[in-house]
Amino acid sequence: MNYTKLGNSQLEVSRICMGCMGFGDAGRGQHSWTLDEDHSREIIRRGLELGVNFFDTAIGYQSGTSEQYVGRAIRDLAKREDVVVATKFLPRTPEEIDAGISGQEHIERMADASLRNLGMDHIDLYIYHMWDHETPLYDIMEGLDRIVKKGKVRYIGISNCFAYQLAKANALAEREGFAKFISVQNHYNLIFREEEREMEKLCAEDGIAMTPYSALAGGRLSRRPGETTKRLKEDDYARLKYDAAAGQDREIIGRAAELAEKRGVSMTEISLAWLLTKVDAPVVGATKLRHIEGAAKAVDLVLDNEERAYLEEAYVPHRLVGVMAQNTPAAARGPHVWSAGSQII
């Protein structure tokens, strides 16, 4: 395993971040394929053995049970100072807004709940999960700065945002002397490269780490065209993100399969090796041991310029889907995005 400093921070993280959305009580979440605690622990243990020290979860994953599973496993299997734990908080609910709960109060409540779930005294990276159009940005940034100053959080990150939103937030933080976002976790992979338009350039100039989710496009970049699994069939959210562009993506997926066969490696290794040339530490979800083992192998695979160009040249622009498509002001999007049935990633 290789390691890197995460953006403008002192956090040293593995080049692979284990995504823990697949861990937690399935009865308390949106996904039937999540793992129970014993199987989650087995995968976390294997990740630690492979050198993974960076774990990403969220209070919204299975009603906090993902955080609980991760926290207990790390407590039993590793030293706290040897791992970097990231978790995420949700926007204020309509009920909180009606009750007059401020953005600052909401953030501290959410952080305290995550700390209880994790069984930890601090969070290494606390991530603003999705843009909250109902709460002033100043309240968000001040609320995050308060919990950093109290020692509950070491650094802050952001997810599911546009480049202009990240730039605006960090400019406000710099002006007010608040903590700034040191990382961004957005949707980015070999068949969805819209982050290369503006976000990638902003992050490169400002030293902001990129830790994208959907690194394997919901499994599409780890299987040859036509191959499927129970997860692929049942994951409605992944189909929402990728089915509309399936035709144009098939060529790229086929090229990844071709290179994998040529190099004698898995498609997972090819797809992640490409992404690792673009970002700091992709978030790779794991619900089987082979998922994290394949991800770890990708760190050592080096693609030459010709191979990278071959993978990239068939790409065409994609429309925004999923969470990012919903990242518009309330007046434009209609019903509140956090109504029952919303997907959280």
C-alpha positions in Angstrom: 0.0 0.0 0.0 1.1 3.6 -0.7 0.2 6.6 1.3 -0.3 10.3 0.7 -1.0 13.5 2.7 -4.6 14.4 2.3 -4.7 17.8 0.7 -3.6 20.7 3.0 -3.7 18.5 6.1 -1.5 16.4 8.3 -3.6 13.3 7.6 -1.5 10.5 6.0 -3.9 8.2 4.2 -3.7 5.0 2.2 -4.2 5.6 -1.6 -7.4 3.5 -1.2 -10.2 4.5 1.1 -12.6 1.8 2.1 -16.1 2.9 1.5 -18.4 1.6 4.2 -21.8 2.3 2.8 -22.3 -1.4 2.4 -22.0 -2.0 6.2 -24.9 -1.7 8.6 -28.3 -3.0 9.5 -30.2 -3.6 6.3 -33.5 -3.2 8.1 -32.5 0.4 9.0 -31.4 1.5 5.5 -32.2 1.8 1.9 -30.2 -1.2 0.6 -31.0 -4.9 1.0 -27.4 -5.9 0.1 -25.7 -4.4 3.2 -23.6 -6.6 5.4 -24.2 -7.6 9.0 -21.6 -6.8 11.6 -19.6 -10.0 11.4 -19.1 -9.8 7.7 -18.4 -6.1 7.8 -15.7 -6.7 10.4 -14.1 -9.4 8.2 -13.7 -7.0 5.4 -12.4 -4.2 7.6 -9.9 -6.7 9.1 -8.7 -7.6 5.6 -8.4 -4.0 4.6 -6.2 -3.3 7.6 -4.0 -6.3 6.8 -3.5 -4.8 3.3 -2.5 -1.5 4.7 -5.8 0.4 4.2 -6.0 3.0 7.0 -8.7 5.3 5.6 -12.3 4.5 6.2 -15.4 6.5 4.9 -18.8 6.2 6.4 -21.8 8.5 7.2 -24.5 9.0 9.7 -27.0 8.5 6.9 -25.8 5.0 6.1 -28.3 2.5 7.6 -29.4 5.1 10.3 -25.9 5.3 11.8 -25.4 1.5 12.1 -22.6 1.7 9.5 -20.7 4.1 11.8 -21.3 1.8 14.7 -19.9 -1.3 12.9 -16.9 0.7 11.7 -16.2 2.2 15.1 -16.4 -1.2 17.0 -14.2 -2.9 14.4 -11.5 -0.2 14.5 -11.5 -0.2 18.3 -11.0 -4.0 18.4 -8.6 -4.4 15.4 -6.4 -1.3 15.2 -4.9 1.6 17.2 -7.0 4.7 16.9 -4.0 6.8 16.0 -3.1 4.6 13.1 -6.4 5.1 11.2 -8.2 8.0 9.5 -11.9 8.0 9.9 -14.2 10.1 7.7 -17.9 10.4 8.3 -20.6 12.7 6.9 -23.5 14.8 8.1 -26.8 15.6 6.5 -28.5 18.9 6.0 -31.1 20.2 8.4 -34.5 18.4 8.1 -37.7 20.4 7.5 -38.7 19.6 11.1 -35.5 21.1 12.4 -36.0 24.2 10.3 -39.5 24.6 11.6 -38.3 24.2 15.2 -35.7 27.0 14.7 -32.7 24.7 15.0 -29.8 26.7 13.6 -27.2 25.4 11.2 -24.5 25.7 13.9 -26.6 23.7 16.4 -27.6 21.1 13.9 -23.9 20.4 12.9 -22.8 20.0 16.5 -25.7 17.7 17.2 -24.9 15.6 14.2 -21.2 15.4 15.1 -22.0 14.4 18.6 -24.3 11.6 17.3 -21.6 10.3 15.0 -19.0 10.4 17.8 -21.4 8.3 19.9 -22.0 5.8 17.0 -18.3 5.5 16.4 -17.3 5.3 20.0 -14.5 7.9 19.4 -13.5 11.2 20.9 -12.8 12.9 17.5 -13.5 12.5 13.8 -10.5 12.9 11.5 -12.4 14.2 8.5 -16.0 15.5 8.8 -17.7 15.8 5.5 -20.6 18.1 4.5 -22.6 15.3 2.7 -24.8 17.4 0.5 -25.4 21.1 -0.1 -28.0 22.5 2.1 -29.9 25.2 0.2 -32.1 25.9 3.3 -29.2 27.0 5.5 -27.0 30.0 5.0 -23.4 29.1 4.0 -22.1 31.3 6.9 -23.9 29.1 9.4 -22.5 25.9 7.9 -18.9 27.2 7.9 -19.1 28.7 11.4 -20.8 25.5 12.7 -18.0 23.4 11.3 -15.3 25.8 12.6 -16.8 25.5 16.1 -16.5 21.8 16.3 -12.9 21.9 14.9 -12.0 24.4 17.6 -13.6 22.2 20.2 -11.4 19.2 19.1 -14.4 17.1 18.0 -13.2 17.2 14.4 -9.7 17.5 13.0 -10.4 18.6 9.4 -13.5 19.2 7.2 -14.4 18.0 3.7 -17.3 18.4 1.3 -19.2 16.0 -1.0 -21.7 16.4 -3.9 -20.9 20.0 -4.7 -20.0 22.0 -7.7 -16.6 23.7 -8.1 -18.1 27.2 -7.6 -19.7 26.1 -4.3 -16.4 24.7 -2.9 -14.6 27.9 -4.0 -17.3 30.1 -2.5 -17.2 28.2 0.8 -13.5 28.3 1.2 -13.3 31.9 0.3 -15.8 32.7 3.0 -13.8 30.5 5.5 -10.6 32.3 4.6 -12.2 35.7 5.0 -13.7 34.8 8.4 -10.7 32.8 9.7 -12.8 29.5 9.7 -11.5 26.0 9.0 -11.5 25.4 5.2 -12.5 22.3 3.3 -9.4 20.1 2.6 -11.0 17.5 0.5 -13.9 16.9 -1.9 -15.8 13.6 -2.4 -17.7 13.7 -5.7 -18.8 11.3 -8.4 -15.8 10.5 -10.6 -14.6 7.4 -12.5 -13.6 6.2 -15.9 -17.1 6.5 -17.4 -18.1 9.6 -15.5 -15.4 12.3 -15.9 -17.4 15.6 -15.5 -15.2 16.6 -12.5 -12.4 17.2 -15.0 -14.1 20.3 -16.3 -13.6 22.6 -13.3 -13.3 20.7 -10.0 -10.1 18.9 -10.8 -8.4 22.2 -11.8 -9.7 24.0 -8.7 -8.4 21.2 -6.4 -5.0 21.1 -8.1 -4.5 24.9 -7.7 -5.7 25.0 -4.1 -4.2 21.8 -2.8 -7.6 20.2 -2.1 -7.7 16.4 -2.1 -10.0 14.5 -4.3 -11.5 11.3 -2.8 -14.3 10.4 -5.3 -17.0 7.8 -4.7 -18.4 5.5 -7.3 -14.9 4.6 -8.2 -16.0 1.5 -10.1 -19.3 2.9 -11.3 -21.4 0.6 -9.1 -19.5 -2.5 -10.4 -19.7 -1.6 -14.1 -16.0 -1.0 -14.3 -15.2 -4.4 -12.7 -17.2 -6.6 -15.0 -17.1 -7.2 -18.7 -20.1 -5.9 -20.8 -23.1 -8.2 -20.3 -21.9 -9.6 -17.0 -24.3 -8.9 -14.1 -24.8 -9.7 -10.4 -27.7 -9.6 -7.9 -26.3 -6.3 -6.6 -26.3 -4.7 -10.1 -29.9 -5.9 -10.7 -31.1 -4.5 -7.4 -29.2 -1.3 -7.2 -31.8 1.2 -8.5 -29.7 4.2 -7.7 -26.7 2.9 -9.7 -29.0 2.3 -12.7 -30.4 5.8 -12.4 -26.8 7.1 -12.6 -25.6 4.9 -15.5 -28.3 3.3 -17.6 -29.0 6.4 -19.7 -25.4 6.4 -20.9 -24.9 2.6 -21.0 -24.5 2.6 -24.8 -21.7 5.2 -24.9 -20.0 3.7 -21.8 -19.9 0.2 -23.2 -17.0 1.0 -25.5 -14.9 2.3 -22.5 -15.8 -0.7 -20.3 -14.8 -3.0 -23.2 -11.4 -1.3 -23.5 -10.9 -1.7 -19.7 -11.7 -5.4 -20.2 -9.3 -5.7 -23.1 -6.4 -4.0 -21.2 -7.1 -6.2 -18.2 -6.8 -9.4 -20.3 -3.7 -8.0 -22.0 -2.0 -7.2 -18.7 -3.2 -10.3 -16.9 -5.0 -8.3 -14.1 -8.6 -7.6 -13.2 -10.8 -4.9 -14.6 -10.9 -3.5 -11.1 -7.2 -3.0 -11.1 -7.2 -1.3 -14.5 -10.1 1.0 -13.7 -8.7 2.0 -10.3 -5.1 2.3 -11.6 -6.4 4.9 -14.1 -8.3 6.8 -11.4 -5.3 6.8 -9.1 -3.5 8.9 -11.7 -6.1 11.6 -11.3 -7.0 11.6 -7.6 -5.6 11.2 -4.1 -7.6 8.3 -2.6 -10.7 6.9 -4.3 -13.5 5.6 -2.0 -13.9 2.0 -3.0 -16.9 0.2 -1.6 -16.4 -3.4 -0.4 -18.9 -6.1 0.4 -16.6 -9.0 -0.4 -13.0 -9.7 0.5 -12.0 -9.8 -3.2 -13.3 -6.2 -3.6 -10.8 -4.7 -1.2 -8.0 -7.1 -2.3 -8.5 -6.0 -5.9 -8.5 -2.4 -4.9 -5.2 -2.8 -3.0 -3.5 -4.4 -6.0 -4.4 -1.4 -8.2 -2.1 0.8 -6.2 0.9 -1.0 -7.6 -0.3 -1.1 -11.2 1.2 1.5 -13.5 -0.5 2.3 -16.8 1.6 3.9 -19.5 0.6 7.0 -21.4 -0.7 5.0 -24.4 -2.9 2.8 -22.2 -4.3 5.8 -20.4 -5.1 7.5 -23.7 -6.8 4.4 -25.0 -9.1 4.3 -22.0 -9.9 8.0 -22.2 -10.4 8.7 -25.9 -13.9 7.2 -26.2 -15.4 9.4 -23.5 -18.2 11.8 -24.3 -19.9 14.3 -22.0 -22.5 13.0 -19.5 -25.5 14.7 -18.0 -25.5 15.2 -14.3 -27.5 12.5 -12.5 -28.4 11.5 -8.9 -27.4 13.7 -6.1 -25.6 16.3 -8.2 -28.7 16.7 -10.4 -30.6 17.6 -7.2 -28.0 20.1 -6.1 -30.1 23.1 -7.1 -32.0 25.7 -5.0 -35.3 24.5 -3.5 -37.4 26.8 -5.6 -36.1 25.1 -8.7 -36.2 21.5 -7.6 -39.6 21.3 -6.1 -40.2 18.8 -3.2 -37.6 18.7 -0.5 -34.7 16.5 -1.5 -34.6 14.8 1.9 -38.1 13.4 1.7 -38.6 9.7 2.3 -37.0 7.5 -0.3 -34.1 9.9 -1.2 -30.9 8.0 -1.9 -27.8 8.8 0.2 -24.3 8.1 -1.1 
